[in-house]
Amino acid sequence: MLLDAYLEDLAHSAQASPHTLRAYRGDLTALLAFAEEQGIDFAESWFYSDSITDMPMLERVGHPVAVNPDPRLRLEAKRRNWPILDAGARTHIRRNAA
């Protein structure tokens, strides 16, 4: 499962494929209700974010990824050994050393 945060009306989420869930940023309650309806297993889900404000969702999934993270999320991702994706001219995923 791929959980993907977009600034998009949650109503559009109902039309998303069962493999993609798009959530309106900041509406965790609606996201969780939709996920439960769809039988989404958060332990097997991925969530990508660039903002520390998405920590509640990042903490719920089995595969959190920080993408071009703000400074606070970068520090937290490093502390938790989460992958950090810095997208730029050359895109790569950097795993923190254990």
N, C-alpha and C positions, 0 to 999 in steps of 0.2 A: 504494500500500500504506500502511496505517496501522498503526504499531506503538504500542500503547497499554499503559502499565504499570499494572497493578492488583495489589493484594495478594490474589491469588487462586491457588489451587492450579493448577500448570501442567497437570495432567491435564485441566482444563476447556478448556485451549487447544486440545487436539486436536479439540474440538467447535466451535471458532470458525470463522467463515467464512474463505475464503481471503484476504479483504481486511482482516481484523483479526487481529492476533496479541496475545494477552494473556500477559504473562509474570509469573512470581513475582519480585518485586523481589530482586535480588541473585543470581539464578541465571542469569548470563550464558551459561554453557556450555550449559545446557539450551535457552535461548532461541536461541542460534546454531544448535544442532543442529536444532531445530524449523524455523527459518527456512530452513536449507539443504534439509531434506526437502521443504519447500513451494515451493522455488524463488524465495524472496523476494529481490528486488534491493534491497539496503540503500541504494544510491545514489538510488533512487526512493522510499524509505520515509521516513515521518514518525515522530518519537518525541517525546512530551510528558513532561516531568518537572518536579517541584518541588524536587528534591534534588541536591546536588553528588555524592552517592553514585552517581547514574546516569550520570556522565560517560562511562564506557566505552561505553554504548549511544548516548548523545547524539553521541559522536565518530564512531560507525560509520555513522550514517544521513545521507542527503543533506539532510534537513530537520529539524534539531533545533529544538525550541521549549521555552522555559522558561515554566512556568505557576505563578504565585504562587511564584516561586523563593525558596529560602532565600538569605541574604545572600551566601554564597560562590558559589552558582550564578548569582545575579544579576550579580555582578562578572564572572564568566567569560563569561556570555552577552553582556554588553556588550562585553567585550574581543574576542569572536569575531564580533560583529555578528549574533548570533542573535536571532530574534524573541522578545519577552517578552510573555506574556499575563498581565495582572493582572486576574483575575476578581473582581468585587465587585458593587456596586450597578449599575455601568455597565461592561460588559465591552468591552474593546477590545484590539487587538493593536498594540503599539508596535514599530516598527522603529527600530533605532539608526541615527543618521546616519552615513554612510560617511566 
